[in-house]
Every structure is written in C-alpha cells, then in structure tokens.
Amino acid sequence: MPDSAFSNPKRSAATITTTALDTRDRVVLVGVSLKKNARRGKSVGLLGDDSLDELDELARSAGAIIVGSILQIRDSIDPATLIGRGKLEEVKAQVLQAGATLVIVNQNLSPVQLRNFEDALDCRVIDRTQLILDIFARHARTREGQLQVELAQLNYLLPRLTGKGVMLTRQGAGIGTRGPGEQKLEVDRRRIRDKVAKIEQAIEKVRRQRATRRRARFEMPLGTVALVGYTNAGKSTLFNALTHAAVLTSSRMFATLDPTIRAVRLPSQRRVLLSDTVGFLRALPPALIAAFRATLEEVQESAVIMQVTDISNPEHAEQDAEVEKVLQDLNVADRPRLHVYNKIDLLSEDESRILLESKTAAPGANRAFVSAATGRGLDDLLKMMDAALPIDPMIHMHLALPLDKGRELALIHACGRVLGSELQDGHMALDVELPEGLARNLQEYEEKPHE
C-alpha cells in the first residue's frame, strides 16, 4: 500500500490498510433503512434491525467492541450526509458519551458523505465495504487471496483520496490553475494506479497457474462439487466432516477466504473433488466479486453446486435469495444443485419433524437436512452427491500394467479400488474397479481372459 496516500490525518478513515479496524476500537454502529424497502410481513424497522445485527456480527468478527448503535429510517438517502444533519448530531452525542473511537456505517459511503461524516464527528469513520475488506485482509492466507484483497482495497481507496490547501494546488495551463508543481494528491493517485496495474498482472499470473492446475485435475476423471452459501452457514464445518480435513472453522463471518479442495469417496466408490469457497453476503460489493473472480472460478468449473443454508437462522430465506443473486452473476444458476440445510441440531424437535415431513412429501427434491457438527444426515448427503454427479459407473477390470506406468498406477489408486495385485513377468497384474471414464483410458492395458 503506498504510504504517501495518507498525508491528511483527519482522512485516516479513508485510508485502507490490512488493519483498518483495531481490535481495541470502541465502535458505534450507524444504520439507515428506507421505507420503500419494507417487505410484506416485515416492517422497515425490523429490516433495519436485521441489517444492524449483521453489521454487529461483522464488526465483532473484526475484533471490535460495540458500544452503541443508531438506526435511521428515511424516505430517501441524504446525498450529503446519508442520514441528515440532525441525525448526525445525535450520532456525535452518542460517540462522545460512549467514548467511541470509530463509527461504522451500514451503507457504502460516497467520498463526500465520508468527508462530511468525519468533519461532523471528529473521529474515524468507515463504511460496510471497508469493514468487509478489513475482515478479508485478516483472513487471506494464500498469495492469491492477499493479492485479491489488496486490489479491492486500492480500488476502494482511489476515489476517496481527498485534500486541500497549497499542497494540493493543481498544475495546469489556464489562468489560476498554475501551482508549485505536481500536487500530493496526484502523486498518491498515480502511485496507486501503478500498484493496481502490478497487482492485476500478478493476479493474472495466479489465474493462469490455477487454470493449469485445474486442467491437470480434469485429466483425472473426477467430478467437482463446489460448496456455496451465505457466510457462517457452516460450509467449512461440512467440508471438514465430509473430507476429514482441518480447514479453519469459526462462528465469525468470512473465517474461510482462500479456496480449499479435497477428495471425497462416495458410496459407489467413486471419488469426487469437493471445493470450499468464500461465503457470500447481502449486497456484496461488486468490486469484491470482481476481485475474487479467480477464486469463484472454482464454482464456475464445478459439475454440481452444493448450496448450504443455515436452517436455524430466521433469515435463511433472505440469505438464500442473496446467494442466488451471486450465482446468477456468475452464470451458474442453472448448474445441477444440491440444497443442504445445515445445523438441524439447533432446531427444536417440532421444527426438525416438520422439516423431515416436508422432505418425505417431496422425495424427488435434491434437499438434504444435516448437522455437520454432529454428523447427522451426512450418509444420505453422500448418496445424493453420488446420484447428482454425471453417470460414471464403476467397471470391473483385469489390468496388466507395465512397471514404468507410475502415473497410471497412481490414477488407479486415486480414483478406483484395487481388489488384488500381483507382480508378474515385468508387469503388475491388477484386479480393479474403475470409473468408466478412466477405464476407457486404460483399455490398452486390459488383460483379456484366456479362451
């Protein structure tokens, strides 16, 4: 991150770093809800409360200490201050009373709104996008994830560089435009654009590397199932339960950012690759989706999408609708899909019974009710994965494999079952069960029965 972009200390909230939110920050949350957004059966006030609850969870995931919150219900957004001058004074009073060091706004602030917020409150202000970027920066572990976060941070920062005074006078050709030289603001912008160009080149290189690895995987006849869902729906816990992996699981939002791929053995003895991806979120900023396109390509290349829902969350229907929007943006909404309702262990007995009855009433639906934490329903889920994948039945074969065919032998062990093996006259005699796709590739080594 260029260090010269940040000369004005009062504009520090517009400066994106990997630690925009300090774990010692005392935070006041500010939400705004429009009356026109009221939905049938739910008041605009309740919708605003839900939005603030999610912002609260995001802030706590970043380590904040929440000391207050204010919700403003309006007919329309104030273009200058978002919430209006009067409400801004109310926020200032609560900030002073609570000793808050940071205000987080549950909207994406324009540069003008951000400046006016900071001028009025005289403390750091960040918006929802910057909070999400901060969480992403904390959880990115791979080089690819770190590059994508930094790109999104720089693109967010660029239009928010502001300043005034003789340091920022412009150099131009007209009367009154001449100044002492290139302004500090222009230097900052130029350096950020240069950094963005370099990061985009690095990300493109990473994408090519990922594509090469993906092509190598495609050489093995293994289907791919991508886990998608709202953040904190339990995708990583389910991933660990199915693959016996050790991916980080946490109740915090966006605990898993970097994609992970592991193999799973299905009841038919076929193997499938399971991919755990970044969680989705309501109104996820388009810049983030664009920055993480390389990660989301795992979803686009999958044979089946496994959508995970936290059935214990009262807002699960709205969360599923947000997931559907992202899948449509990725042009994969028509991909074969399994819908997994997770965390049934958190439901009451009556709620669990109603769910199971609904599943019985619609036996053809690709729905599974599971508890990744306790293991309940996972056997049925594996059977559904088996049925949903493209047909590639297991075939029994006798092979005579030359000893120098190490790659083919590795494929046999990875994708099939070896029932018996014996070393014979310079080759390996194998009694195997293989997926039909792999069996076709190994026909030249098939040992025909003696007449």
FENZI-V554550 format. One record per pair of residues at least 24 apart in sequence whose C-alpha atoms are under 6 Angstrom apart, sorted by the first residue. I is the first residue (numbers start at 0). GAP is how many residues later the second one is. Records with the same first field share a line. If there is no record, write none. Layout:
BEGIN
I = GAP ; GAP
END
This chain:
BEGIN
4 = 183
12 = 111 ; 112 ; 113
17 = 116 ; 119
19 = 114
22 = 40 ; 41
24 = 39 ; 76
25 = 39 ; 40 ; 74 ; 75
26 = 38 ; 39 ; 40 ; 73 ; 75 ; 76
27 = 39 ; 40 ; 41 ; 75
28 = 40 ; 74 ; 75
29 = 39 ; 40 ; 41 ; 75
30 = 40 ; 74 ; 75
31 = 39 ; 40 ; 41
32 = 40
33 = 39 ; 40 ; 41
34 = 40
60 = 191
61 = 73
79 = 33
80 = 32
91 = 29
110 = 49
139 = 117
144 = 113
147 = 143
151 = 139
206 = 87
221 = 50
222 = 49
223 = 48 ; 49 ; 50 ; 78 ; 79
224 = 49 ; 77 ; 79 ; 80
225 = 48 ; 49 ; 73 ; 76 ; 79 ; 80
226 = 48 ; 49 ; 79
227 = 79
228 = 50 ; 78 ; 79
229 = 49 ; 50 ; 51
230 = 48 ; 49
232 = 76 ; 77
236 = 135
237 = 134
265 = 116
270 = 144
281 = 40
303 = 32 ; 33
304 = 32
305 = 31 ; 32 ; 33
306 = 32 ; 33
307 = 32 ; 33
308 = 32 ; 33
309 = 32 ; 33
310 = 30 ; 31
337 = 28
338 = 28
339 = 27 ; 28 ; 29
340 = 28
341 = 28 ; 29
342 = 28
343 = 27
344 = 26
391 = 43 ; 44
392 = 42 ; 43
393 = 39 ; 40 ; 41 ; 42
394 = 38 ; 39 ; 41
395 = 36 ; 37
396 = 35
397 = 32 ; 33 ; 48 ; 49
398 = 30 ; 31 ; 46 ; 47 ; 48
399 = 28 ; 29 ; 45 ; 47
400 = 26 ; 27 ; 44
401 = 25
402 = 24
END
